[in-house]
Amino acid sequence: MRWNTKRRILCVGVGIAVLFTAFSARLVHIQVNQHQKYLKIAADQNSSRKAIYAKRGIICDRNGEPLAINVPIHTVFADGSHINDAVALAKVAAPFLKMDAKELEQKLRTKRPYLVIKHGVSEEDTVALKKATQDNKQLRGLGYEDSTDRVYPNGTMLCHVLGFMDFNGKGIQGIEMSMEDYLHGENGYRYIEHDPSGREIVVYRGQERAPRDGLTVRLTIDMGLQTIVENELDAAYKTLKPEHAVAIMVRPQTGEILAMACRPAFDLNEVNKANPEEMKNRTITDMVEPGSTFKIVATSGSMNEGVTDEKTQIFCENGSYAYGGKVLHDTHGHGLLDILNILIKSSNIGAAKLAMKMGDQKFYEYVRRFGFGEKTGIMLPGEINGLVPPPQRWDKLTITRMPMGQSVAATPLQIVMGMSVIANGGHLMSPQIVKEIRDRDGKTVMKFDPVVVRDVIRKEIADYINTGLSGVVSDQGTAPLAKVPGFTAAGKTGTAQKVNPKGGYMDGKYVVSFVGYMPAENPEFVSIVLVDNAALPSNLNYGGLVAAPVFSKIAEKSARYMDLIPSPKVLPVAHLDTQGSDFVKED
């Protein structure tokens, strides 16, 4: 009996020893072998990684005026593990979040540790909400994240250049898209410890990495000139009621874009209200037949190749030229015209015969040398090539139609950069829209210098063509309405029938333009004004009547803004043909 008792005690003792040994082994296993696993679980329950959002870089004009900035806002989220009373919390929070209490209550019933309740809560509402909930245990469960909202102080102005961002804060149009890598920055983070109620234990704050804010993108745009251009384009758009209208201003020596605008436009702060047609940057996404502005190619190219000179006279068939089974017309009949008067009178026949003297291949070469048929390379998304068919695809008429700006299509930017070749002495420049990139301290980290794409014509040829283009802006030319008091201006009108997508041309619909520069003797800017299908009768829808006056207003106000010195004298216009009326309408 005693032995049985001893055996029982021994067995119990051994059992207890084995049990404690097992517990000890398990404890050692947990403490040693699975230390990292349970450390992570504990950390996940009592700590979290909180993002520290980087500030997006700002966009400014060449003078530092902010064009795209960041305004502080907050994101309110719910932590379902700490919500005690969803009904009470919703009732208190709804007014500050400007939400329906019932809708908010449903969201607050979540069990998730992180659920976004509302983005874009103002600083004022966030502070008030924190104060209303901080001292009540039943109102726990809301968290706050600092963020920023992208704001465009000028609304519609420069909308097609600046672009905007999507809901994830990524640029999807304009400079916001093309400069995304420089603007977006890099978020940082902070590991924090919190108590059972969810409050941060600051003394236990862990590892953190500071955010890297985005860089500042400084554009070549001058907002003073941009305002002038947009105001005049607005006035023309309201008065003429066209389908579209565009205007660009460029510094010809450097290729810097000083102003760029399209109509219709949209408010960058209310992108959700815009339609796709309003959002197109038509200066680079649309192509049109350039019309008579294209005559600078045949006139300058033929002289640069030596097939014509100042003494060359072209017989313009008295306004009617039969070629290739068709008849090419001039608005006014002319006999012999020299190079300058082919420009001044805008003779289609004269331009065609100059191109024929050059030959198909050589004329095509100069079209391409002027930059037509290829992207300009501007730092904006969506640019197209335009359309310049090679000689092997030409028919018999192409050599007579392309010199007058038909059978070819170009973007407004290509047209203004082509005219800049004449204004700057013969160089095709790459258009610049970004001037430099700076860090937060204002230090330049990247600079974009002017780029000469190629030399197109010799300076003396450009100077001679300049004289003819100055004559265009005279009483004998097609654009007397482009004149600017006190200054010599130069340029070329364009009037082109709208192309029908189904083939041929649309009756009574025109794309008219004027592209010019000022002062003619030392150009400070080149500008194009293009108006698509103005609500005017056909006999009034000409570049010289519609676009030239808009150029004149832009140029006059820009000259005052830029403090340009008035021209000492009007440039001489040699060999003027006095046939016809004072004002010549171009085909």
LUMPABA-659386 format. One record per residue: x, y, z of N, C-alpha, C in turn. Coordinates in steps of 0.02 Angstrom, whole numbers, plus 50000, padded with zeros to 5 digits. Layout:
XYZXYZXYZ;...
//
This chain:
500424994050000500005000050000500435006250000;500935006250045501385011850050501775012549985;501955006649957502335006849894501925009849838;501295008249835500865010949783500805018549789;500775020749853500735028049864501365031449839;501935028449856502575031349834502615031549757;502355026049726502385025849653501945031349623;501375032349655500935037649628501275044549634;501575045649693501915052149703502485052949653;502845047549641503405047849593503155049349523;502625045849506502345047049438502105054249430;501755056649483501515063649479502105068449474;502625066949514503215071349511503545071249444;503615065149416503915064649349503485068349298;502815067249305502365070649258502425078149261;502455080649325502525087949333503195090249304;503715086249316504375088149289504365088249213;504055083049184504015082749110503615088649084;503055090149119502625095749098503005102349100;503365103449157503745109649162504315109849111;504595103949098505125103649047504845105548979;504255102848964503925104548900503775111948896;503505114648952503365121848953504005125848943;504525123648978505155127148972505425126948901;505375120848871505605120148801505205124648754;504545124748766504115129048725504285136348734;504425138148798504605145048813505255146948779;505745142348783506385143548750506285144248675;505855139748647505725140048575505425146748554;504935149048595504615155448579505095161248587;505465161048644505905166748660506515167048614;506755161348593507375161248554507245160148480;506935154248465506855152448394506335156748358;505805158848393505285162648360505235169848386;505805172148410505825178948438505615184248386;505895183848326505755188848275505025188748252;504745182648249504045181948228503575185548275;503655184148340503195187148389503355194448402;503975196348390504155203448395503785207348342;503745204548281503385207848227502645208348241;502365202748269501645202948286501505208448337;501925208748388501835213948440501915220848410;502405221548366502515228048335501925230148292;501645225048256501075226648213500475228748253;500405226048313499835227748355499915234548389;500515236548400500635242648439501015248048402;501215246548340501565251648302501325251548230;501465256648194501265257048124501765261348086;501775260348020502195264447977501765269847945;501935275947959501545281547935501925285147881;501605286147823501925289647768502005297047783;502565299747764502675307047767502695309347694;502175312647672502105314047602502565319647579;502875318547521503295323647491502865329047459;503105335047458502755340447424502945340347350;502435340847308502565341047236502905347647219;503365347347172503715353347152503245358347120;503385364647127502955369747097503185371147026;502735374046987502895376246920502825383846919;503315387246891503295394546889503495397046820;503355403346806503555406146741504285408446744;504525411446691505235413246687505435418346740;504945422146766505085427246817504945424846888;504765418446895504635415746962503915416146985;503465418446942502765418746962502475411646967;502185409747024501925402947032501335401546984;501365395746952500835393746906500475387446930;500815383346970500515377447000500815376647069;500395376747121500635376747190500265371347230;500475370547293500175365547338499855369047398;499235367047413498875369747471498765364147521;498935365247586498855359847636498135357547643;498025350947642497375347847656497505341647698;496965338247718497045332347760496595326647735;496825320647748496425314647735496215311747803;495565310647812495305307747874495175300347861;495435296047905495325288947897495055285947962;494785279947957494505276448015494925270348031;495035269248097495355263148122494825259148158;494545254048123493995250248150494135246848216;494765245448231494945242048293494865246548354;494785253048344494725257648401494065261248403;493595259648357492945262948357492485259548406;492255263348456491815260548508491075261748492;490925267448461490215269148449490165272748382;490025268848329490005271548261489455276848254;488885275748289488325280348283488505287148312;488775287248372488955293448405489515297048367;490005293248344490565296248307490325299448242;489885295948206489615298548143489225304948154;488835305148208488425311048222488865317248234;489415316248270489865321848286490285323848224;490535318848188491015320248134490695322548069;490075320448055489755321947991489765329247971;489595334048016489605341047995490295343547974;490815341248008491485343547992491735340447926;491505334447911491705331047850491235332447792;490685336147809490185337847759489925331547724;489735326747766489475320447742488805318947776;488415314647745487795312347776487965307747834;487635308847892487805305047953487685297547943;487155295647908487015288547898487545285347853;487735288947801488255286347756488915285547794;489075290547835489695290247874489665284547924;489085283547955489015278048004489175271347973;488945270147912489075263747878489815262747867;490165268047849490885267447839491245266147905;490995269047959491335268448024491225261648057;490785257648029490675250948057491195245948032;491695248347998492225244047971492635240848028;492915235048014493395231748060494115232748036;494175235947979494845236947950495225242147991;495885241347997496295246248034496415252747996;496265252547931496375258747892495865259047836;495415263847840494915264947788494835272547778;494995274847718494935282047704494205284047705;494065289147745493385291747750493285297547701;493775302147699493705307747653494395310947640;494525312347576495115316147556494945323547554;495455327647557495365334747545495005338647598;495055336547660494735340247715495175346347732;494865352047738495245358147750495575358247818;496075362447825496435363247888495955365347944;495505369947929495025372447979494565366948004;494275362947958493815357647978494185352048015;494805350747995495195345448029495335347348101;495545353448114495695355748182495065355448225;494495357648196493865357648233493645350548250;493725345948203493525338948214493945335748268;494595337048267495035334348318494825336748388;494665343048392494475346048456493825343048482;493355341648436492695339048455492725331748478;493235328148459493255320948475493805318948524;494265323348540494865321248576494745319248649;494245321948682494155320548754493595315548769;493335312348719492785307548728492995300648704;493005295748752493225288948735492755285648685;492135287748683491655284748637491755287248565;492175292348558492265295448492492955294048463;493255288548486493915286648460493845283048393;494405282748357494425278748296494565282548232;494615289148237494785293048177495525294748177;495835294548118496535296548110496595301748055;497165305048053497255310648007497925310247973;497925311547908498555311647870498605318447835;499185321347839499305327747806499445326547732;499175330947691499285330447619499235337447589;499265337847524499195344247490498745343447430;498445348947410498025349147351498365353447299;498365351247236498675355047182498195360647161;498435366647162498015372447144498375376447090;497975378947042498225382946987497945390046994;498345394747018498085401447035497765405146978;497955403546916497705407346859497115404046823;496855398646851496255395646823496345392946753;496025396146704496055393746635496705395846600;497035400946625497615403546590498175398346588;498445397246529498995392546517498795385246531;498145383946529497905377246548498185371746504;498255372946440498485367746394499225366346401;499595371146427500315370146438500445366746505;500115369046557500245366446625499995359246633;499405357746606499125351046617498875350246688;498745344046709498455342746774498645335646796;498385333546854498565327046883497935322646891;498065316146897497505311546910497395310946985;496935306447006496765305847076497335302947118;497815299847085498395297147120498975302047124;498855308247102499365313247106499895312847052;499745309546997500215308846942500015313246884;500495316846855500345321246799500135317246738;499595319546706499345315846647499255320346587;499455326646591499425330946533499895336846544;500135339846489500545345846493501195344846531;501435350346560502055350246598502005345646658;501415345146688501325340546745501515333346724;501395331646662501555324946638502275324446614;502485329046572503155328546543503715329446595;503575333146648504075334346701503915330346765;503515325146759503305321146816503895318646858;504415316246826504985313446862505325318646907;505285324946888505605330246928505125333146980;504475333046965503985336247008503745331947066;503715325247058503335321347106503685320347173;504355320547176504695319547240504655312247263;504845310947325504835304247353504605304447425;504085300647441503805300647508504285297747559;504255300247621504635297347676504175293147719;504405291047777503985287047822504225287847894;503785285847941503945286048012503605280148045;503985276248085503685270848126503495273748194;502865272648214502635275448277502345269948321;502405270848388502105266448438501485269948465;500965265948479500365268948507500085264748564;499705268048608499415264548665498755261248644;498435257448691497815253948672497265258448645;497275264948662496765269448637496935272148568;497535270548544497725272748477498145278948475;498275282148533498685288148534499425286348527;499785290648492500495289348481500885290448546;501345285748561501805286548617502445289648588;502505296148594503025299848560503725297548581;503805295748645504475293848668504705287348637;504245283448609504425277148577504445277848501;504435283948476504445285048404505065281748375;504965277848322505515273848295505845276948234;506055272548189506435274548131506015278948086;506335283948055505975287948006506445290247951;506155291547893506535294247837506165300347811;506515305847805506205312047783506015311547709;505485314847689505295314747618505765319047577;505795317547513506175321847466505665325447423;505605331947434505115335847397505305336347323;504785337447282504905338247211505275344647195;505545344947135505935350747113505485355947081;505735362047077505375367447045505535367646971;505015367746930505095368146857504945375346836;505445378546808505375385546786505295385646710;504745388446686504595388446615504885394546580;504885394346514505095400146474504525405146467;503935403146486503335407446480503415413846521;503215419346492503175425746528502435427246538;502215427246601501505427946614501235434846595;501665439846591501445446346566501235445846493;501655442546453501495441646382500925436546374;500915431446416500385426446413499705429746424;499675434346471499045437846485498825441946425;499295445346393499125449246333498855444746278;499205439246265499005434646212498315431646227;498215429446289497575426246305496995431146303;497105437246326496565442246325496355443746253;496845444646208496675446246139496375440146104;496615434146121496325428246091495605427246116;495485428646179494815428346207494335432946170;494565439146159494145444046126493985441846054;494485439146020494375436745951493905430745950;493985426345999493565420346002492835422146015;492725427046056492035429146071491725432846012;492135436845977491875440845922491775436845858;492285432845841492275429245777491915422545781;491835419845842491485413545852491755407845808;492415406745808492695401245769492605394545806;492775389145771492775382645804493355382345853;493935384745832494525384845874494945390945857;495395392645902495875398045889496495396745931;497075398345903497705397445940498155403445929;498605404445976499115409645970499735407346006;500315408745976500965406946005501425412845997;501855414046046502375419046041503045415846058;503545416946015504195413846022504745419046018;505275418046056505885422146046506295418645992;506365421745933506655418145877507395416245885;507775420245921508495418745929508625412645972;508175411146018508285405646065507785399946059;507215401246027506685396246024506255395946086;506345400546133505955400546195505225402346181;504765398346207504055399846202503875404846256;503665410846235503495416146282502755415946301;502335413346256501625412846269501335407546223;500835403946247500505398746207499795397946232;499305398546188498605398246210498165395246156;497635392046178497125389146134496435390946160;495975391346113495265392046131494875386946091;494405383346124494165384346192494665381946244;494555384146307494995382346362494575379446419;494915377646474494575374746531494925376946595;494575376346652494845378346717495235372446746;495865373346759496285368046786496065365846856;495715370246891495475368546958494815364746957;494515364146898493875360546890493905356246828;494415351946826494525347746766493935343246752;493585341146805493015336546797492455339646756;492455346246749491935349646711492125350646638;492745349046620492985350246552492815344346506;492725345846442492625340546394493265339546353;493345333846320493975332346285494185337546234;493695340546199493865345546148494185351746179;493975353546238494255359446272494965358146297;495135351846306495765350146338496345348946289;496205349446225496725348446174497185354446169;497835353146170498315358446155498415358546079;497995362346045497975362145972498595365045939;499015368245977499635370845947500095365245927;500015359345957500455353745941500085347245922;499415347045934499045340945920498625341245857;498515347245830498105348045770498555350245712;498395347845653498765350245594498275353245544;498515358445511498115362045462498545363245400;498225364445344498595366845286498805374045300;499455375545296499685382145317499505387845270;499285386445209499115391845164499735395845144;499635402145130500165406245101500745407745149;500675406345213501245407045258501815402445236;501645397245198502135392345175502575394945118;502395400745089502765403345031503475405545048;503635406045113504325407645131504795402045111;504545395845104504975390245088505235390745017;504785391644968504985391944898505385398244883;505195403944912505555410144897506265410044925;506335408144988507005408045018507425402144993;507095396344983507455390444960507745391344891;507355394344846507605395244777508205400044776;508195405144819508765409744821509365406444854;509245402544907509805399344942510145394244897;509775391144851510065386344804510375389644743;510265396144736510565399744681510195399244615;509585396544616509195396144554508825402544541;508785407044591508505413744582508945418644621;508855425044607509185430244645508745436444645;509025442044668508635448244674508365450744608;508695448944553508495451444487508005446844451;507895440944480507455436044447506745438744441;506455438044383505765439944370505375433644351;504815432744382504385426944368503735429344335;503585426544278502965428344245502385424644278;501925428444305501375425644345500735424944305;500795424544240500255422344195499615426644200;499695432644226499115437144233498545434044274;498745429544320498265426944368497955420344351;498135417144295497835410744277498365406444242;498535400744273499075396544249498835389344242;498815386944179498605380144166499205375444171;499125370444215499665365744225499375359044250;499615353644222499405346944244498665345644236;498355348944187497645347844176497185352044220;497475356344263497085360744306497325367944298;496935372644322497125379744318497255382344388;497845385244397498035388344461497905395744456;497565398544506497365405544503497715409744556;497795416144542497955421244591497335425544600;497245428444659496665432744671496675438744625;497275441544614497365447144568497865445044514;497745447044453498195445244399498835449444401;499395446144394500045449544392500455446944334;500875451444308501335449544254501985447144284;502525451044273503175449344301503225451644374;503425447144417503545448844487504225446244508;504575450244549505195447644578505035443844643;505555441444676505455437244735505065441044789;505255447344801504925451144854504185451944840;504015453544778503305454744762502895448344758;503225442744746502865436344751502605435444823;503015437544871502805437344941502285442644957;502435448844935502005454444952501305453644922;501285451344860500645450344826500345443444839;500735439244872500525432344888500305428644826;500745428544776500585425244713500675417644718;500135414044708500175406844706500575404344646;500465407644590500805405644529501555406944534;501735412644562502445414244571502785409144617;502465407344673502755402444719502825395644685;502325393744645502345387244611502925387044562;503025392344524503565392444475504245392444508;504315395544566504945395344603505105388144624;504605384544648504705377644669504885373244609;504565374644552504715370744492505435371944468;505675378044477506375379444462506845375244506;506655374244568507065370344615507035362944598;506455360544575506355353444563506045350044624;505715344444611505335341044664505775339444724;506335336044712506745333644768507045339244809;507305344344774507615349944810507095354044849;506515355144819505995358744856505775354844917;505685348344909505505344044966506035344545021;506655344745001507205345245049507145351545092;506955357045060506895363345098506275363345142;505745360045120505155359345163505355355945228;505755350645221505975346945280506485350945320;506915354645287507415358645322507085364045365;506515366545344506145371445383505785368245443;505825361645449505545358245507504865355245497;504595355545436503925352845424503985345245414;503475341645440503475334445434503825330745489;504065334345540504395331145597504215334845661;504215331245716504075334345781504605339545797;504385344945828504865350145848505285347945908;505025343245948505375341046008505215345046070;504695349046068504505352946127504335348246185;504475350346246504375346046305503645346246328;503205344346282502495343746297502245337346266;501815333646300501565327246272501045328346218;501025323646171500505323646121500675326846055;501295329146046501475332445983501455327545925;501225329945867501195325845807501705328345756;501825324245704502325325845652502085330945601;501435331445591501195334845532501215329945473;501115332545413501085328045355501415331345295;501975328345273502325330645212502475324445170;502075323045119502195317145078502845317845038;503235312445032503855312744992503705313144918;504185315444877504065316444805503795310344768;503995304344789503755298344754503005297344761;502705300944808501975300444817501605306544789;501965310944756501655316944728501305315244662;500785319044647500505318744579500765324744540;500505325744480500755331144437500635338044467;500125338644508499935345144534500305347044598;500595342344634500875343644700501395349044699;501835349144648502375354044645502095361144637;501475361844614501165368444608500715370144667;500505365144704500045366344760500405366944827;500925362844837501265362944901501605369744915;501905373144865502225379644879501745384944906;501085384244892500595389044918500255386444981;500525380945010500285378445074499715373645070;499615370445011499135365045005499515358444996;499165352845003499475346244998500025345145050;499995348945104500455348345160500075350345222;500245347545279499905349245342500425350345396;500315355445437500795357145489500425359245552;500765358745609500485361345671500635368745675;500235372545713500385379645723501095380845749;501335376345793502015377245819502535376445764;502445371745718502905370945663502915377145618;502335380145608502295386145566502665391945597;502565393045662502905398745694503655397545699;503865391245709504585389845711504895390645641;504505389045589504745390145521504855397545506;504375401745527504455408945518505045411645559;505185408545615505755410645656506415409845619;506435405245571507045404445530507205410945494;506705414245467506825420645433507005426045484;506655426045541506745431345590507435431145624;507735425145631508365424745668508985424145623;508875424745557509455424645513509605417845482;509135413145484509215407045446509275400645485;509155400645552509245394645592508575391845615;508505385245611507925381945640508095380245712;507705383145758507825382145829507345376845856;507565373245907507125368745943506715372845993;506055372345992505665376446039505765374246111;505865379246154505965377946226505345380046265;505115375846309504565377646354504795377346427;505325373446441505615373046508506295376546507;506375381246552506995385146555507515381846601;507295379746660507755376546707507365372946762;507725368846799507445365246856507855367146918;507515368846972507855371047033507655366647092;508105366447142507935362847203507585367447252;507435364947313507055368947362507415375247384;508075375147379508465381047399508545386047342;508245384647285508285389247229508905388247186;509275382947200509885381647161509695377947096;509985380247041509855377146976510195370346972;509805365146960510095358446954510095355946882;509715359246839509715357546768509495363646728;509855365146675509695370846634509635368646561;509145371446527509035369646457509245375446412;509805374546379510075379746335509755379346266;509765385046229509495385046161509845379846117;509455376746073509715371546029509575373445957;510105373945917510025375045845509955368145812;509375366945782509255360445749509675359945686;509655365345645510055365545584510055372545555;510555374045514510555380145475510165378845411;509665383045398509205381845342509395385945281;509495392445290509695396845235510235401645259;510575404845214511095409645232510775416045259;511155419545301510885425545333510675430845282;511075431645229510905436845180510255435245144;510105428845136509465426845106508895428345154;508995426645218508475428045268508345435545272;508875439645269508785446945272508395449445212;508515446545154508165448745093507425446845097;507285440745118506595438545125506245442745178;506605444845230506345449145282506075455645251;506425458345201506195464445168505515463245134;505445457445101504815455945070504255455045121;504405451745176503895450745227503695457245261;504155462045262503985468745287503495472145239;503585470745174503125473545125502425470445129;502375464345156501725461245166501305465445214;501655468245265501315472445314501365479745291;501075480945233501065487645204500425488345164;500295494345138499685495445100499675491645034;500275489445012500305485544950500275478044962;500295475945025500315468845041499645466145064;499665460045088499045456745109498875457845182;499305461345219499185462145291499315469245317;499025474445286499105481045314498805481745384;498325477445400498005477645466498445474745521;499025472045501499495469445551499985474845573;499945480745545500415486145563500355487945637;500915490145665500935492345734501225499445735;500865504345761501115511245762501795511845794;502265514945759502935516245785503425510645774;503205505045746503645499345736503585496545666;504115493445643504095489745581503935482445598;503415479845567503235472845576503305469245510;503395462745514503465458645454503085452145465;502875448945410502525442745419502185440445356;501765435445363501415432545305500725430245326;500245431545282499565429345293499475422245265;498965418945290498785412445264498025411545264;497755409345208497055407745204496985401045169;496735396045205496685389345177495985386645187;495715383745135495065380445141495135374345186;494645373245229494675367445275494635360945236;495075356445256495085349845224494485345745248;494155342445203493605337945220493895331045234;493775328345294494035321745311493845316245261;493295317445224493075312545175493395313645107;493825318845102494145320445039493945327245013;494425330744983494285337344956494255342645010;493885348044996493855353645041493135355345057;493035358745114492365360745135492205367645106;491635368245075491425374645047491295379745101;491585385645093491445391145138491755390745206;492195385845218492525385245282493275386045274;493575390545315494275392245307494655392245373;495285390545368495755391545423496215397245403;496175402745439496555408745420497075410245473;497625413345452498165414445499498585420445478;498955422945526499485427645514500065425745560;500655425045531501245423645571501755429045555;501955432645606502405438345595502865439645653;503285444745645503765446445697503875453945699;504195456145754504285463245767504825464345820;505215469845813505295474245755505625470545697;505465472245637505705468645579506465468945574;506765474545594507495475345587507885471545641;507545469845696507875466145751507335462545791;507075457045765506485453845795506585451545867;506125453745910506125451545980505635445745991;505145445245948504675439645954504375438145886;504185431845878503795429545821503135426845849;502595428445816501935426345842501485424045786;501105418845801500595416445754499915417145786;499435419245746498735419245765498365415245712;498025409945733497675405545686496945404845709;496485405945662495775405845677495445400745631;495115395845660494815390245623494065391445614;493885392845551493175393445532492795398645572;493005404845565492655410445597491955411045566;491495413545606490795414345583490735420745542;491045420445481491055426145436490895423945365;490645428545323490555426845252491225425245220;491225421245167491835419145134492245425045109;491915430445087492275436145059492615440345113;492505438745177492835442245232493295437645271;493305431245255493675426445295494375425445266;494805430445274495495430345250495975431545309;496565428845303497065429845356497215437145369;497235441145314497385448245322496835452145356;496215449745351495655453245381495485450645451;495625444245464495405441045526495985440345576;496535437245556497075435745602497565441545610;497685445245556498175450745559498005455945612;497365458145617497205463145669497335460645740;497225454145751497355451345818498105451545832;498505449845781499235450345789499435457545806;499145462345771499315469345783499195471445856;498625469345883498465471145952498945467746001;499085461345988499565457746031500255461046027;500475462545967501145465345957501205472345989;500695476445982500725483246010500775483046087;500365478946118500375478446191501015475046216;501255470146178501875466746196502475471346191;502475475746142503025480446134503065485046194;502495487246219502495491546279502725487546340;502475481346346502675477146403503425475746403;503705474446344504415472846338504855478946334;504535484946333504895491246330505345491546269;505075489646212505455489746150505545496946125;506125498146095506265504746066505925505145998;505545510445986505205511045921505705510845863;505475508445806505905507845747506105514845722;506745515745705506975522345682506665524245615;506535519245573506235520645508505925514245481;505485515145434505175509345402505665506345353;505735499745354506185496445308505985497645236;506465498945191506275500045120506015493645089;505515494345047505245488645010505375489744937;505845485944910506085487244842505625484244789;505625487144730505305484344670504565482944680;504215487544714503505486344725503115486544660;502695481544650502235481244594501605485044613;501445490344578500875494544597500225492344565;500225486344533499605483944504499115482144559;498485482644546497975480144592497795485244644;497375483244690497125487644742497635488244797;497515492944843497965493944899497995487744944;497415484644954497405478644996497305472544953;497765467944959497755461944917497535456044960;497015452544938496815446344973497175440444942;497435436144986497815430444961497365424344953;497565419944908497205413544901497415408844956;
//
